[in-house]
Amino acid sequence: MDTQVTTKFKIYKQANEVFEAIVDPFKIGNFWFSSSSERWEQGKTITLRYDEYEAEGIIHVLEVEKNKKIVFSWGGESDEETVVIITLKELDNARTIIEVNESGLNEDDPEIVNKMLGQKEGWVYMLTCLKCYLENGVSDLRASLIH
């Protein structure tokens, strides 16, 4: 069973603006986490906070190719570490395709379908918030999803 989760969006901004929104610790709070401990760079361990949920998580930045790719792992503090690859493909000076691929979910987990659906929902929501932030300046959608 393929347990990869893939989500793609078109954002009407240049790739460098999309890239910076993710790696800049001051911009990420406008659409995803409340804060990031520092700029995302290859080899760094970053602490991400969700103030609304009094939660934090750790990511390990494995690879960064400016304006093109970000690779990180997370979930290692639990028993299921996954790898996330974010790729940016600039179509022209005004449009970028962003693709998020998360892999490493345990196919033998009896809850695998629910976990995959949850991850897919999370990535669609994050990319929706990113699109709204970059294209329209909306910064209050983050952390609005109610489970």
Long-range contacts (C-beta under 8 A, 24 or more apart in sequence): 1-107, 1-112, 3-103, 3-104, 3-105, 3-106, 3-107, 3-112, 3-116, 4-101, 4-102, 4-103, 4-105, 5-100, 5-101, 5-102, 5-103, 5-105, 5-116, 5-119, 5-120, 5-123, 6-99, 6-100, 6-101, 6-102, 7-99, 7-100, 7-120, 7-123, 7-124, 7-127, 8-97, 8-98, 8-99, 8-100, 9-97, 9-98, 9-127, 9-128, 9-130, 9-131, 10-91, 10-95, 10-96, 10-97, 11-95, 11-96, 11-97, 11-98, 11-130, 11-131, 11-134, 11-135, 12-94, 12-95, 12-134, 12-135, 13-94, 13-95, 13-96, 13-134, 13-135, 14-90, 14-93, 14-94, 14-96, 15-67, 15-68, 15-88, 15-89, 15-90, 15-96, 16-66, 16-67, 17-96, 17-134, 18-88, 18-96, 18-98, 18-130, 18-134, 19-66, 19-67, 19-68, 19-70, 19-88, 21-130, 21-133, 21-134, 22-70, 22-86, 22-130, 23-64, 23-70, 29-142, 30-133, 30-139, 30-142, 31-126, 31-129, 31-130, 31-132, 31-133, 31-134, 31-139, 31-141, 31-142, 32-126, 32-129, 32-130, 32-142, 33-142, 34-142, 34-143, 40-64, 40-70, 40-72, 46-72, 50-143, 52-143, 53-143, 73-104, 80-104, 80-105, 80-106, 80-109, 82-119, 98-127, 98-130, 100-126, 100-127
